[in-house]
Amino acid sequence: LPTKISLGPSDAFFPIPAALIVSGVEPKHNVATVAWIGIVSSTPPTVGISLKKDRYTLQLIREFGEFTVNIPSASLFKEVDFCGLTHGRERDKLKAAGLTPIAGKLTKTPIISECPYNMECKVTQELELGDWVLVLGEIVETSIDEDKIDTSNLAKIDIATVDPLVYCAKVRQYWSIGKKLGEGFGAGKDILKEK
Ligand SMILES: Cc1cc2nc3c(=O)[nH]c(=O)nc-3n(C[C@H](O)[C@H](O)[C@H](O)COP(=O)(O)O)c2cc1C
């Protein structure tokens, strides 16, 4: 067994998504990169995103009470990085990155056309955590590009085609997802049988 080296208290975590959060409503809309993100409830479907207090995104989310989560493909990693390097108070980042805002179904906040998977969220709670704020949003609608799902079975998202961007914090690296290994809630059954 390998020897462990202590790294101390740390927020290093990997792999995680690097999502594009759209906030605000035309003409006051904005996009920012967020890697502190995760699903925190299934009923109702809820996503948590953590934002530092100075983010323009947080200001707009508080003003409009909603946001959208847009999952980029790996090929968009430069645009994603750009959206994490500058503040939306200073420029229209969607325009500068060549990203197209399109109407959501249930939020006034737009979704991003170039991102294959999108979630529309209404804010339900906020929790202050030091310099950061955890914002919880109920996911009221999701959408996916037609060519990335089996339209006769909507459970079958083609992950290889979505090719979601992967981020590794601390080392600050973008990766792509790699190859499928097996089925969730299935692969472990081999071990279950042995017990
Ligand atoms: C890969 C990556 C991940 C990031 N994750 C977060 C995050 O989870 N929360 C956050 O507040 N900022 C995060 N940032 C920084 C913001 O995207 C950045 O401060 C941005 O300028 C905020 O834009 P805004 O002020 O227009 O909202 C991340 C940046 C990068 C490049």
The ligand as an ORCA input file, in Angstrom:
! r2SCAN-3c Opt
* xyz 0 1
  C     -12.111     26.880    -13.791
  C     -12.692     27.988    -12.954
  C     -13.589     27.689    -11.948
  C     -14.155     28.690    -11.167
  N     -15.047     28.351    -10.187
  C     -15.621     29.339     -9.430
  C     -16.600     29.012     -8.446
  O     -16.959     27.852     -8.237
  N     -17.158     30.036     -7.742
  C     -16.798     31.342     -7.947
  O     -17.323     32.247     -7.264
  N     -15.863     31.672     -8.867
  C     -15.292     30.707     -9.629
  N     -14.373     31.038    -10.601
  C     -13.996     32.452    -10.772
  C     -15.083     33.270    -11.481
  O     -15.523     32.617    -12.657
  C     -14.493     34.649    -11.820
  O     -14.208     35.349    -10.626
  C     -15.378     35.483    -12.707
  O     -14.633     36.629    -13.085
  C     -16.658     35.907    -12.040
  O     -17.391     36.642    -12.965
  P     -18.562     37.660    -12.563
  O     -17.955     38.673    -11.612
  O     -18.931     38.237    -13.886
  O     -19.638     36.891    -11.909
  C     -13.798     30.038    -11.402
  C     -12.911     30.351    -12.433
  C     -12.354     29.345    -13.199
  C     -11.386     29.699    -14.305
*
